[in-house]
Amino acid sequence: MLPAAVLFDMDGTLVDSEAVYQQAITRYMASRGVELDARERNFVIGHAWQEIYAELRVAERVGVDLETMQAGSIAMRAELRAEGIDLTVLDGARELVSTLVELDVPVAVVSGSCRAELAEAIELLGIAEHLRMYLGSEDYPRGKPAPDGYLAAAVQLEVAPARCVVFEDSEAGIESGLAAGMRVVATAAANRPVGDPGRQDQRKAHRVVEGLERLDAAFLRAVMLG
């Protein structure tokens, strides 16, 4: 049995962007006189804007609201881009989405990035016409590891959570998919090396793959079977 829908995380799953966003937030906070420690920098990976804002105590330390922090961090991307640091599409991402479309499996994106960042990544991927929908951090109350985003997507797609497959890369994202009662596949393509403090433990996922290349209908059926 094929899944009733496939829900993708974006950052670190379809595009290699976690390091870019991490650096952008770190630079923004530094520009406001706040140096993030290693734990704070690594918290950025896999979490939604609302959780990042709270965890970094931005209101207390910088005195700006979430929208201002987002805008400032996104503006830092121009500086990074000038240094040659930008988003890249992960191998197999476009092909897997195309395979799902050919199989008539609905595709959606559920991300902790804001909708403006998602729109940029979706344009880079060239998959806008293939998506039934996408949800950013503005679209649900609690970010990953809470299941809110994935459950909201299932409701909008009118599918049972148990019949959804989630593709993720982060610990928070994997826990979110599991909490939603979905099958979870972790992709290690953009994971940090062993020993790096930002490395994500993906062992809780139902399946761990090296990347998104050559994943087909047989693979999806096997994931649904357990």
Buried (B, 14 or more C-beta within 10 A) or exposed (E): EBBBBBBBBBBBBBBBBBBBBBBBBBBBBEBBEBEBEEEBBBBBBBBBBBBBBEEBEBEEEBEBEBEEBBBBBBEBBEBBEEEEBBBEBBBBBBEBBEBBBEBEBBBBBBBBBBBEBBBBBBEBBEBEEBBEBBBBBBBBEEBBBBBBBBBBBBEBBEBEBEBBBBBBBBBBBBBBBBBBBBBBBBBBBBBBEEEEEBBBEBEEBBBBBEBBBEBEEEBBEEBBEE
